[in-house]
Structure formats: structure tokens, C-alpha cells
Amino acid sequence: MKTLPAVILDANVLVQAPIRDTLLRLAEGPTLYRACWTEEIMAEVKRTLEGKFGITRSRTGHLEAKLREHFPEAWIEGFEHLLPQMANHPKDRHVLAAAAHSKARTIVTYNLRDFPPEATEPWRVTAVGPSTFLKRLYRTDEALVIETIREQAADIQRSFEEQLKVLHLAVPGFVELVCHDTGLKI
């Protein structure tokens, strides 16, 4: 059985429901990668959803419970001893330490500046934006990615094109690639 690559999803990616849903669907059967995060990442997700978006504690608690239920293998622990060795932005050292500890080669984040190559390369980790990451998954299995987004759209009573429009706000490069390959205009 092939081992799936571990990928750390940073809080700023998990906060946005449409991109979170797409990424998690691609990490849940049939899977293209193994989604990973830490207690600290999840705490930041909850703080942001509650503080910036007014989501209730009950709803953020429900989100965390569902993530624990559906992704029990995603929670990375035991990386704290690596924190002093991390050279990236101090507030995101736990993210890089979790990647190094879990042998994840990729961190998906909007905050690329907090993960400069000189800090990540010694750990054989690369930080990429979610659009770049989704392009990689798409190139790995175009049909699976398209079908996953179609299912996502159907589950929330949207057309495929409507779902692409929503995703375009968060991952424009990825959506433009899909539109180019499928001949769609959104």
C-alpha cells in the first residue's frame, strides 16, 4: 500500500470554509495526501473564526469534533522539542516544527513570508499557497479533483461552475487552470 504524503494545513487555510472543504475532501477517500495540523493550528482556527467572523464557540467546537472524528490521524504531537531549532517567523515555528516532526514535505499556507526557504529547506519542507497545492493535486489526478469539486458543489446545491466561482476568491490560479483545461468560463 502506498504511503500518502503528509501535508501540514496552516490555520489561515483551514479558516476559509470553501477551501477547507475542498482540501479535506481531497484528503478523504479516495485520497491524494494526508492532511495534518496541530492543536495550536486548530486553536488559531477557532480563535479566528470566533473573533473575526463571529462564529459561535458551539460551532467551532463542532468543527473541531468533526475533524477529530473524520481525520484522527491528522493531529501531530511531539514536535515541541524542535521549536528552538526553527528559524522561521516565531509565531509559526510550531507549524514548521510539526512538519519536520511528521516528515511532511509541504506546508499549505497563505503566509509564505513566514516560511522563507532558508528556514524550511534544512528540514526538506516547502511552503506553498493553496492554489499551488491544488494545482499539484490536479496534475496528479485531474479526474479525481474535478469529480471531488463536482460532489462538493452538489452537496451544497451549487453547480460546478458556481463552486468554481466561489473557489476563485481563495485559489484563483487553480480555478483558472481548471477552467482552461475544461473550457469553462466563470
Buried (B, 14 or more C-beta within 10 A) or exposed (E): EEEEEBBBBBBBBBBBBBBBBBBBBBBEEEEBBBBBBBEBBBEBBBEBBBEEEEBEEEBBEEBBEEBEEEBEEBBBEEBEEBEEEBEBBEEBBBBBBBBBBBEBBBBBBBBBEBBEEEBBEEBEBBBBBBBBBBBBBBEEBBEBBBEBBBEBBEEEEBEBEEBBEBBBEBBEBBBBBBBEEEEEEB
